[in-house]
Amino acid sequence: MTIKRKYLLIFPEETIERPITYHLIHDYNLMINILKASVTPGKEGRLVIEVHGDKKALESAKHYLKEIGVNIKPVIEGIHWLKERCVHCTACAPGCPSQCFVVDRKTMLVSFEKERCIVCKHCLSACAYGAIKILENYAD
Amino acid sequence: MRTIEEINKKIKSGKVVVVTAEEVLNIVKTKGVKKTLEEVDVVTTGTFSPMCSSGILLNFFQPKPKIRTGGGTVYLNNVPAYSGLAAADIYLGATALPEDDPRNKVYPGTFKYGGGHVIEDLVNGKDIKLCIFSYGTHCYPRKKYSCPINLKGLNNAILLNPRNSSQNYNVAVNLSDKVVYTYMGVLLPKLGSAHYATAGTFSPLMNDPYYKTIGIGTRIFLGGGIGYIIWHGTQHMPDSSRTEKGIPMGPAGTLATIGDLKQMSSHFLRGVSLKGYGVSLAVGIGIPIPILNKEILSSTLVTNQNIVMPVIDYGESYPNSKEEVLAEVTYAELQSGHIKILGKKIPTCTLSSYAKAREVANTLKNWIKQGRFTLTQPAVTIDRLNNDN
């Protein structure tokens, strides 16, 4: 059975130089889509990936990551759209690379399509009304 | 054709016909101008947008012993308020920031909390920490005072806004190769986004472009409560260039407004944090336009297609006061989600809310229909304000 999941990987300093993504693809036959990556010199690295592959292979891959010291956290939720705080201004829409914020051009109401979100955080900067929140495990 | 007194009689008897600035367009389309003029008494407008020239005038009950705010310093939740007034009067502006806010020291600043947010918190009934530092006089001996205050416990809380409800505005784009952070929003580089403002067909001053019905004493919807117009706003520019239909082609008229904060709601009064820029207050305003004659009805027939807005580069031109108009686009084009500038298709957005503007116009319509809101005859209309007679 193939499944698709999003994970946040946190690499301690000692694992940064290892080609972990290569191993996930080569050894576990997983399709990896890197949604976001950041490495702080001398500190930790953070990688948000979408993994597509066999369920069992994915479990083994997670085991491998844990063994080498990579902290793996499921991305259950990333960006939160607080509907009750949204004033439907549309400021979030243009900069969103995955078009999560959909504007109904007739009513001019905004809606949020969460499953498209790649957690780039543009909307956090664009929203002036405090209607976008982010979960802690995504913070840089 | 009809007078405000006649309209008010109809409001009281429940026979008034009120429609929004959007609805009147369809009515004229199906019934024609003549029939619409006979039937419609009032057209309601609305807008919702950050309006930086807004603030609150507060008067608190004196503690024992008394303290004088005048000449001292005053803070509300750490946000400094203006204290150069009588003993217990203070004014808090929407854009005020706590002294320890890092502002843009680490660029771009986030501006999480300021005057606009204090106003929103007050309206929500939250306790606000009032801190006063003064020098002490014989009649006002206390030098320091700190206590929680809330809206209910204040003697007076008045929203008093020197500049609201801009008639028309610029469309901001960014020709530079860096993101710029402005009061129009986060402008993406190389024409990455176009940011507009106002409420198009709902905009109050677009429905009475020469200010013939709006004036001092006009009763309005303000922040979810009832307010009044007290003057034209600051930077009021009635003589700006206009289209054949009288629609200004850039910033023009503005209004100064007042109202009892105790009636208002955070649904229509919201603190705003503009990244890299600062804080502000988004205000919902709705003005009823009495359909006194055919000319006034015609002016309420403004459509989003009629409203032309100048596109200005905020990357380089605007900050350096070289406001060259790159192009002129209509509100309807902006609202479609994309415009074309210098051969490039650009996504559009706004910090104003068209959906909220519609909600304001509908709320005001319902108030009038229910007899909760009658119209006032302004003491002087804005077009005659600077005449001596």
Boltz contact constraints between the chains, C-beta under 6 A:
constraints:
  - contact:
      token1: [A, 87]
      token2: [B, 353]
      max_distance: 6.0
  - contact:
      token1: [A, 87]
      token2: [B, 356]
      max_distance: 6.0
  - contact:
      token1: [A, 88]
      token2: [B, 353]
      max_distance: 6.0
  - contact:
      token1: [A, 88]
      token2: [B, 355]
      max_distance: 6.0
  - contact:
      token1: [A, 89]
      token2: [B, 350]
      max_distance: 6.0
  - contact:
      token1: [A, 89]
      token2: [B, 351]
      max_distance: 6.0
  - contact:
      token1: [A, 89]
      token2: [B, 353]
      max_distance: 6.0
  - contact:
      token1: [A, 90]
      token2: [B, 349]
      max_distance: 6.0
  - contact:
      token1: [A, 90]
      token2: [B, 350]
      max_distance: 6.0
  - contact:
      token1: [A, 91]
      token2: [B, 185]
      max_distance: 6.0
  - contact:
      token1: [A, 91]
      token2: [B, 349]
      max_distance: 6.0
  - contact:
      token1: [A, 91]
      token2: [B, 351]
      max_distance: 6.0
  - contact:
      token1: [A, 93]
      token2: [B, 349]
      max_distance: 6.0
  - contact:
      token1: [A, 94]
      token2: [B, 193]
      max_distance: 6.0
  - contact:
      token1: [A, 94]
      token2: [B, 347]
      max_distance: 6.0
  - contact:
      token1: [A, 94]
      token2: [B, 349]
      max_distance: 6.0
  - contact:
      token1: [A, 95]
      token2: [B, 188]
      max_distance: 6.0
  - contact:
      token1: [A, 108]
      token2: [B, 354]
      max_distance: 6.0
  - contact:
      token1: [A, 108]
      token2: [B, 355]
      max_distance: 6.0
  - contact:
      token1: [A, 109]
      token2: [B, 355]
      max_distance: 6.0
  - contact:
      token1: [A, 125]
      token2: [B, 186]
      max_distance: 6.0
  - contact:
      token1: [A, 125]
      token2: [B, 275]
      max_distance: 6.0
  - contact:
      token1: [A, 126]
      token2: [B, 186]
      max_distance: 6.0
  - contact:
      token1: [A, 128]
      token2: [B, 272]
      max_distance: 6.0
  - contact:
      token1: [A, 128]
      token2: [B, 273]
      max_distance: 6.0
  - contact:
      token1: [A, 128]
      token2: [B, 274]
      max_distance: 6.0
  - contact:
      token1: [A, 128]
      token2: [B, 351]
      max_distance: 6.0
